[in-house]
Amino acid sequence: MTKEQINEYTGASIEVLEGLEPVRRRPGMYTDTQNPNHLGMEVIDNSVDEALAGFATKIEVNLYKDGSLEVIDNGRGMPVDMHPTEKIPAIELIFSRLHAGGKFSNDNYAFSGGLHGVGVSVVNALSKRLEAKVSRDGQVYSIVYSGGEKIEDLKVIGTCPKSRTGTAIRFWPDEKYFDGIAFNVKALTHLLRAKAVLCKGLSVVFKDENSGKEEEWHHEGSLSSYLLTQMQDAEIVPDPPFDGSFSQPESEVEWAVTWNVDSADKLLHESFVNLIPTPEGGTHVNGFRSGLLIALREFCDLHALLPRNLKLVADDVWAHCSFVLAVKIQDPQFAGQTKEKLSSRQCASLVEGIVKDAAALYFNSHTEIGKAVAKLIIESAKRRESAAKVVERKKSVRGPQLPGKLVDCTSTDPSRGELFIVEGDSAGGSARQARDSSYQAILPLRGKILNTWEVSANTALASEEIRAISVAMGLDPDSDDLTNLRYDKICILADADSDGLHIGTLLCALFVKHFPALVRAGHVYVACPPLYRLDCGKIKEYALDDEELALKQKQFLKRGIKAENIKIQRFKGLGEMNPEQLRETTLSPDSRRLMQLTLEDLGDGPVYALMDMLLSKKRAADRRQWLEKNGDKAELID
């Protein structure tokens, strides 16, 4: 296409995507493309909505060896009669049109998660094949789709007792839309169990043909018993957890909450809206947290528990907190179609008011429990304030002055901080513009650092680059004391080419040899910048290496994009990326890839031995032998 054609923006340039084409064109806007689990959730949620409305008592989920998933319920059955205005069967409308459904008003469902009306139509659009069977009015109906297009009309295939109703949907996800085609069984079973817990009286059965495993869940207990089961043997207060519920015609709120006494690890934070999990939280969780904070502040003030000048914040309450929160509201608003975060503004004040009053009554009725919880959160507040005082960035009274080339972050909280050790001043400049300055710091290096594998700490510190790394981190080499560590994450960021790998190896050697405590504590990471960028029109994707490039090209071709229309750019270095690209691929927590450096065999073992062979100056003969043995595995690139 010529520049003149591109600049010619007229009415003919406007595309109107019909039917399910928007989903196939931009699947990531409608579902999680990492794997097909979210498609399964959409179908399962439809069945759960029938249970919520009181029409279904059992849901069966079957995972087959051919990669398909089937969801069967004994609800009312999808409507198969003719739609009054569209003049096609209602079931066909549901599967083939976006924003077609029975949940926009509250006439058919008091509470549901299907507000967007795109659930099963998205499943249909992204499946190689979809089969639906409906039992209703004494007859069994069938309709079949392929790639979102109907290949078998709605027809009657049998009869059944009039008392038997329900829907069965089986679909085969299309691999061209997903990074991986296999369902995550662990995540799927966790979701199904939660559905059974949250919807009392509902039986949920899961059968996995691959493993031969079959599980069934039916829960009549409270959220408190579910939370206790999940917490296992942890020491908690209160035990049993503080739980409660509130119900009115337009909304329901139910919760269970407790605090881990010994550890802030392995906390459980689970929230749901109309039985849909919201792993990213949202307004309901914000309201829950605010309600607890207000109630605990008032309790501490009433009983004079707070030290002078110490003020509690929400993070103090949250530090040891485990909870399950289930909210049912009409017309829920989510931040996206994947429904991972609730955005309904009125929900925050609703939950806050309910939880604040209930928590205040609970803690004042159980004073000893209230004081035990208050003690935990006051200790968290003290640790928070101490941590803020320990590190005063750029203004440290003691210790060496920070290196001048360090572009530090503004936060004084080490637990949030991230230090990126970047190869080259050019990339350092791009990284400086791309970072989030509130918590991300940049330390550019000039070229390859000293190989420190066989040198002492003093010799290592004689190197200007290594001294800069040591001072920026706030740590001395060969020390196990991490008290003055200035960042939670130390990230190695080098080019994706062979030179970058060499620099990354030297930095890994530095940390393993001279900062082993840092590695053991899990603070060292290696950033994974892409080597390639693929463009076709408005579509852009990145590939980590040649293998992923081939996979991305294959996915482009499966979408109907011609090979000659795919523009491929190979990044020779980080400096070639503009700040926006660097942020998107390497710095943003939402889209970056970080590998944590973990070694269980520090000091001995096969990994340490391999590093010694590669880095020791005395082992040139061993390296030569290794190259002769493994040299045929290398791929030469012009």
Helices and strands as residue ranges (DSSP letters): H 3-7, G 11-13, H 21-25, G 27-29, H 37-52, E 58-63, E 69-73, H 90-96, H 119-125, E 127-136, E 139-146, E 149-159, E 166-173, G 175-177, H 185-198, E 203-208, E 213-218, H 223-231, E 236-248, E 251-260, E 269-273, E 276-277, H 283-302, H 314-318, E 321-329, H 345-365, H 367-390, E 418-423, H 425-434, E 440-445, H 457-461, H 464-473, E 489-493, H 498-514, H 516-520, E 524-527, E 532-536, E 539-543, H 546-558, G 563-565, E 567-570, G 574-576, H 579-582, I 583-587, E 594-596, H 606-615, G 617-619, H 620-630, G 631-633
